[in-house]
Amino acid sequence: MTKKAMAHTDGPTIVFDKNAKSDTKIQEIVREFLADVPTLETKHNMPVVVFQDGVNNSYYIKCNALAQEAAELFDLDARIEVTSPESFRSNRNLLLNSNTYAKMRQDAGKGREFNDIIVEYNKTYNPSKPLKVWGGQHRSHAIAEAKNENNRHHGFRVFFNLNKEQRTEVALTSNTNIAVSNDTFDRMIEETVFGDKLRKWCQSVGFLGPQVDFPDVGSTAERITVKKARSFIVNFYLGKEKGKNLKDDELDKNVYDPYLTETGTSVDAEYKKVMDSRDINTDKGLLEAGRKFLALHKAQHEAVSNKKSKIKKLKSYRNKAFVESVLCGWSYVAGLLQTHNVRLQNHYKIPKTTSKIPDPLNAGEMSKFKHDKDDPTYRGLGTRSLLKDRQRIAQLFLLRSQEPNTMIDEKLMRRAVSRVIGLMLLKDS
């Protein structure tokens, strides 16, 4: 089953599993761990088996440690990039008030032994807390809280000498049982592949505060997610590429296809293409577009949040600019008009409001809008993220850019949607 043991005069014998390549450096780190962290295996001089993951080649052991001793070494603020204090941390939102955690905490106090808690032995940062917890954060917290009530042994899988890619995968696979949100998943992949470039861009624009990271769950945070930031950037460049080849009188003769980036185990191909070929943090045109869009979002948010306003105080209304179809359509048009300056400045102006249309994006009218050609189930303009909705929103903003003070009213919505439908019919005929 195992390879030849790597003997040592002090501590347990270290054995490499038959599927694990023997490595003297890993052996040394494992022995350091066993000297630092009291384990059941060390106490009874039991052989310790080193395993190696078949996918990412990371090394780990399985061991047991007492609650009181392990709890003092837990670091629930683990980093993907160990050298950066601003690096992504996976463990920000412990749900300590949930009934599930309450039961877990109660069980730990009664003597339940938890197993397969995933940690990384790493003393590069916060060396007094070398057990960086990647999977089982709630169980670890429960163990720490109950350590003086019931000092039982708990089971750990301890990883060693991980690189950033291995660390990301360990973090992701360790959390599949608690359904990692797509927003968290995107954030982890983003930092692994591109570091903090996107976050710095969002902080420069103002989408994120100076010390603020992307949210774990975008639907509850009311700030931009990785997916939306990526989509904004991709659409700006897609539009810019398209617009540079069009004359002024050709702009309104096309249906445009704003792009929504994908979430997955690899980086979206269009986004990767952008990031591999450009420095988004030095592109003045992109930075300006981001700041103009933020101004629109703030104006919309303020108009809806204003206590004197008669607009329904709906979250979907105040964050209308961040709806995926709206964000993608606006950004695409901002890119499209980069070489058409008069219309670009019209686009960048906050839409005019009146007593009848008190919010710049006219969110209430958008939500009610339905074209004669739409299905009965159509939910309104700028409410979904489908390509059809992104196309319509792009056309809406493009029409608005024809004049400097155009309001987004029902008439403009109907013109935009009718134009998309008409152009599509011409294209198919």
N, C-alpha and C positions, 0 to 999 in steps of 0.2 A: 504493500500500500504506500509506503513512504520510502524516500531515498535514505541514504546513509546519514546517520545522525552527525551533527557538527558538535563535537564534544567540547566541553569547557570545564575547568575545575570549579568555577563558582556558579551556583544557580542551576536551574533545570537544564536538561539536555534539549537542544533546539534541533528539530527534525524538519526537513523540507519534504512536503508532500510530493508524490510521484509526478504530479502535474505542475509542480513549481520548480523553476530553475534555481539551483543553489546560487546564493549570492552572499559573499562575505560582508558587504556593506549592510545589507538587510539584517544579517545575523547580528552584527554589532549594534544596530539600532534596536532590534528586538531585545537584546541583552540589556541595553541601556534602559529600555522601557521596564523590563522585569526588575531592574534595580531601583527604578524610580517609583513604580506603582506596585503596592502590595497586592498580590494575587493569590488565589487558592492554589494555583499550580506551583508557585514559588514556595509557599509554605510547606507543601507536601512533596516538593522536589519531583513534580510530575513532568514528563516530557511535554514540550510545547511544539505544536506542529505549525509550520508556516505554509500557508496556501497562497496560490496566485490566481487572480481572476483571469478567466479564459478570454475575455473581451478586451479589457484595457490593461492587462498585465500587472495590475496593482497587487502588492503583497499585503497579507493580513494574517492575524492569528485569532483564535477564539479562546477566551479566558473568562474567569470569574473574579469579582472583587466585592468586598464588603461595602455596604451603603455608606458608612461613615468615612471610610477611606477614599472611596471613589468620588463622593460628592464634593470633597475639598479640591478636587482636580478638574472638575467639569468646567468647560468654557462654552457657554451657550451663545457666544457671539463669534462663531467661526467665520473665517474669511476665505473667499476663493483665491484672491491674490494676496499672499501672505505678507508681501513687502509694503502694501498700501493700506494705511489706516482708513481710507475712504472706500475700500473694496466692498463689494456686495457681501452682505451677511444674510444667511438663509433663515435665521431664527428670530425674526423681529416680532412676530405676532403670536405669542403664546396665548392660548385661549384659557386662561386660568380661571375664568368665571363660568366656564361651561359645565354642564352636568357630567359630561364624559370625563373631564379632568377631575372633578370632585370625586367621582367613583374611583379613578385611578389613584388619587391621593389617599383615599380611604383604604384601598386595598394595600398600598405600600405600607401604611401604618399597621395593618393587621398581619403583615408578613408575607404578602405576595412577592414572589421572585420574578422579576422581569428578565427577558432574554433578548439577545440579538440587538442590543443597542449599538448603533454604528458610531464609532469615534475614530478620529485620526490622532495619532501621537505626534505632536508637533510643538516644539519649544522655540520656534522662530519668533513668535510674538506672544506676549502674555505668558512667559515661561513658567510662571507659578501655577498656571492652569493648562497643563499639557494635553488634556483630553478634550480635543475639539469635537463637539457633538454635531454630527451630520444627520443622524437618523435616530429618533426616539427622544426628541427634546422634551416632550411632555412627561415621558416616563422618567427621564433624568431629573427633571424639576421635582417630580413627585418623590423620587428616591431621596433627593437632597432635603426636602421638607420633612420627610418622615424618618430620617436617619437615626434620630434619637429615640424613636418609638419602637422601631424594629430593625435591627442591624443585620439584615440578611445578605447573602451573596446574590449578585445579579450578573447576568451573562452579557459579555461584550464581544463585538467583532472589532478589532483594532487594526487600522491601516497604517502603513509606514511609507515614508519617503515618496509621497504623491507629488506628481507635477500638476499644473493647473487644470489640464484636460481631465486627468484621472480624478482630481478632486471634484470637479464639476459633475462628472458622471456618478461618483459615489453619492454626492448630495442629491442628485436627481433620483437615482434608483432607490436610495434609502427612504425617500418620501412618497413613493408610489402608493403606499397604503393609506395615506391621508390626502390623496388627490391634490397634488401640487397644482395650483392655478396656472393657466396659460401665461398670465402676466409674470408670475414668478419664474416660470420656465424660460420665457423670453429673456428676462433680466439676467438669469444665470448664463445662458448661452451667449448673450451679448457681451458680457464681461469676459468670458473665456476666450472669445474669438477676437474682439476688438478693444478690449480694455474699457476705459472710461470715456472714450471719444464721444459717444452719443450722449451720455449724461452731461459731459462738459458743454456740449452744444446746447442742450436744453437749459442748462444753468445760465449760459451766456445770453440766450434769447429771453429767458425769464419764465419758461415753462416750469422749471423747477427752481426752488430756492437754493442758495449757496451751499447748504449742507444737506439738501434733500435728495433722496434717491427715488427711483421709479417705484410705484406702489406694488404691493403684493397682489392686490385684487383691485383692478382699475374701476370696476363698477361701483365700488364703495368709496373710492378715494377722492374723486373729483379733481384729479390732476392727470397729466398726460402719461400714457403707458409707453412701454418700449415699442409695441406694435404700431401705435398711432404716430409716434415720433419717426419711426422707420418709414411709415407710409407717407408722412408729410415730405420727408427728404426725397424719397424715390419719385414721388409725383412731381416735385419741383423740377427735377432733372429730366424726367420723361417729357414734361410740358415744354421745358426749355429747348430740348432737342427737336421737338416737333415745331415749335414756334419760329425757330431761326430759319426754317425753310419756307415759311409762308409770308406772302405779301399781306398788307393791311386788308385788302378787299377779299382775301381768302380765309381770313380767320373764322368768319361766321358761316362758312359753307361745309363744316365738318362736324361729325359726331366724335367726341373725344372719350377715351377710355381710361379714366383714372384708375390707379392700381392700388389694391389692398394687399399689404404684405402678409405672408403666411406664418403661422406658428408651427413649429415642428422640432424634430430632433437635429435638424441642421438649419443653418441660416438661410433665409429667403434668398433665392438666386439674384433677383433684381437688386435687392439691398446690398448684397455682397459685391455685386458689380460696381455699385456706387462707391462703397467704402474702400474697395481695392484700388480705385482709380482717382480718388479725390480726397482732399483734406477739408472736411465739412466745417471745421472750426476756423478756417481762414477765408471761406467764400463769403464775401461781403453781400452778394446778391441773395444768397440763401439765408444769411443772418438777418438781413432786412426783411425778407419775406416772413420769417418766423416771428419777428417783433411786430410786424403789421398784423399778422394773424392773432397774436396774443392781444393786441389792442382791440381787435374785433371781439374776441372772447370776453375780455374784461368789460367792454361796453355792453355786450349782451347780458353778462352775468349781473352787472350793476342795474341794468334796466329792469330785469325780472326781480331782483332782490330788493329793490327800492320799496320801502313800506308804503309810499304814496301811490305806487303804481297799481293799476287795476288788473295787471296781468296775473294769471294763476301762478302761484309760487311753486312751480313744478321744477324738480331737478332737471328733467329733460329739456325744459325751456331755458333755464339759466346756463346750461352746458351745451346748448344747441351747436355751438361751433365745433365742439369736440365729438359730435356724432360722426362716425367713420365716413359716411358718404359726403357730409359737409366738409370735413377736414380734407379729404382726398380731392374733392372737386375744387375747393378753393386753392389748394396748393398747386394743383395741376395748372390752373389758369394763371397763377402767379408766375409759374415757370414759362408757360406759353407766351406771356406778354413781356418777357424780359427784353425782347428786341422791338417792342411796340410801346414806347415809353408813355405816350399820352394815355393810352388805355390802361397801362399798368398803374399809373397814378390814380386813375378813376377806380380801379379795382381795389387799391389800397385804402381808399377813403371809407370811413365807416358809413354804412348805408343810412340815408336820411330817415328820421323818424317824425311822426306826427301824433296828434292826439288819438287818431284811429289806429296808428301803427306805432306803438310806444317802444318796441324793442327792435334793434337793427335787423335781426334775422326774421322778424315776424313769425316767431315759432308757432303761435297758435294757429295762424292761417296755414302755415306749412303742414301742420299735423292734420288739418281738415281737407287739404287739397286733394282732389281726385279728378283726373282727366276722363273725358267721355269714353276713351278707349281702355281705361283701366278696369281690371277685374273688381267685382264687388268687395273682395277681401283686401284690396290695396289699402295700406295703413297711413298713407300720407307722404308728402315730399320730405326728404331728409330724415327719415325715421329708420330706414334699413340700410344695410351696407352692400346690397347686391349691385352688380355692375350697372343694371338699369338705373338705379337710384344715383349712382355716382355720375353716370353720363348726364342725367337730368340736372343735377346740381352744378356740374361744370358748365353746362349751357346757360343756366340761370346766372351764374357769376359772370360769364362771358358777355351775355346780353347787358348786364348791369354796367359793364365797363365801357359801354358805348357813350355814356353820358356821365358827367361828374356827380350829379346829385340824384341819381335814380333810386327810388324806394323799392324795396322788395315787397311788392303787393301781389294780390291774386292775379292781376292782369299780367304782370311780368312772369309769374310762375306758369301761367297758361301759355304764354308765348314761348317760353323756354321748352316746356314739355312738348308742345305741338311741333316745334322745330325739330326736336330729336326724333319724334315719331315720323314726321314727314321725311327727314333725311334718311332714316332707316328704311322707309318704304321705297324711296328712290334707289337706295343702294341694293335692295333685294329684287327690284324689278328688272 
